[in-house]
Amino acid sequence: MTIDIPEAYHRALDDFGALVHRIGPEQWENPTPCVDWDVRALVNHVVGENLWAPVLLAGGTSADVGDAFEGDLLGDDPIKAFDTSAVPAIQAATGVHALDALGRLVHLPFGDVPGREYVTELFADALIHTWDLARAIGADERLDPELVEACADWFSDAEPGYRQAATAGGYRETPPDTDAQTRLLASWGRRA
């Protein structure tokens, strides 16, 4: 990978957060490219991922948390909920103890994965959902090219597992001269 993965995650989550701050009051119910999710549900999903990150990177399990991160996590102030959740997530992946976290096994509901792989998955999720959110609110959809390249490099190896688990949308064919971002989005089932 051409970029340090904790840095890539931090940058992708910052880009997502910048869009969260641009969501107008009338846009929270806008549909997104994610089937069955409006803008509020998409942001709620990312907030949930943010809340899980420090727990899981510290060695916790889903049993330790129970259902605390289920349902509406945004409350009356969705922007504040995002900001409050993003800081500890980024600190867990990039902070002073991140090397330990990246090297340990993270206990996900479907099995254990190395911490570095988990942070890479968080990065990819934040990056793809940045595009989803931009599309939903009519913002600039251009993603950071360096992050696109890093995600595409990782996903080229990870894609078969995602397809098998049905956690990425169906692959969409693209013409040979398609730009890197459009190809990446197509591999995640998005039509750019």
DAGI-V110388 format. One record per residue. RES is the residue in three letters. OMEGA is omega as a letter, one per 20 degrees, with the letter a starting at -180 (none if undefined). Layout:
BEGIN
res | omega
RES | OMEGA
RES | OMEGA
END
This chain:
BEGIN
res | omega
MET | a
THR | a
ILE | r
ASP | a
ILE | r
PRO | r
GLU | r
ALA | r
TYR | a
HIS | a
ARG | a
ALA | r
LEU | r
ASP | r
ASP | r
PHE | a
GLY | r
ALA | r
LEU | r
VAL | a
HIS | r
ARG | a
ILE | r
GLY | a
PRO | a
GLU | a
GLN | a
TRP | r
GLU | r
ASN | r
PRO | r
THR | r
PRO | r
CYS | a
VAL | r
ASP | r
TRP | r
ASP | a
VAL | a
ARG | a
ALA | r
LEU | r
VAL | r
ASN | r
HIS | a
VAL | r
VAL | r
GLY | r
GLU | r
ASN | a
LEU | r
TRP | a
ALA | a
PRO | a
VAL | a
LEU | r
LEU | r
ALA | r
GLY | r
GLY | a
THR | r
SER | r
ALA | r
ASP | a
VAL | a
GLY | a
ASP | a
ALA | a
PHE | r
GLU | r
GLY | a
ASP | r
LEU | a
LEU | a
GLY | a
ASP | a
ASP | a
PRO | a
ILE | r
LYS | r
ALA | r
PHE | a
ASP | a
THR | a
SER | a
ALA | a
VAL | r
PRO | r
ALA | r
ILE | r
GLN | a
ALA | a
ALA | a
THR | a
GLY | a
VAL | a
HIS | a
ALA | r
LEU | r
ASP | a
ALA | a
LEU | a
GLY | a
ARG | r
LEU | r
VAL | a
HIS | r
LEU | a
PRO | a
PHE | r
GLY | a
ASP | r
VAL | r
PRO | a
GLY | r
ARG | r
GLU | r
TYR | r
VAL | r
THR | r
GLU | r
LEU | r
PHE | a
ALA | r
ASP | a
ALA | a
LEU | a
ILE | r
HIS | r
THR | r
TRP | r
ASP | a
LEU | r
ALA | r
ARG | a
ALA | a
ILE | r
GLY | r
ALA | r
ASP | a
GLU | a
ARG | r
LEU | r
ASP | a
PRO | r
GLU | r
LEU | r
VAL | a
GLU | a
ALA | a
CYS | r
ALA | r
ASP | a
TRP | a
PHE | r
SER | r
ASP | a
ALA | a
GLU | a
PRO | r
GLY | r
TYR | r
ARG | a
GLN | a
ALA | a
ALA | r
THR | r
ALA | r
GLY | r
GLY | a
TYR | r
ARG | r
GLU | r
THR | r
PRO | a
PRO | a
ASP | a
THR | r
ASP | a
ALA | a
GLN | a
THR | r
ARG | r
LEU | a
LEU | r
ALA | r
SER | r
TRP | r
GLY | a
ARG | r
ARG | a
ALA | none
END
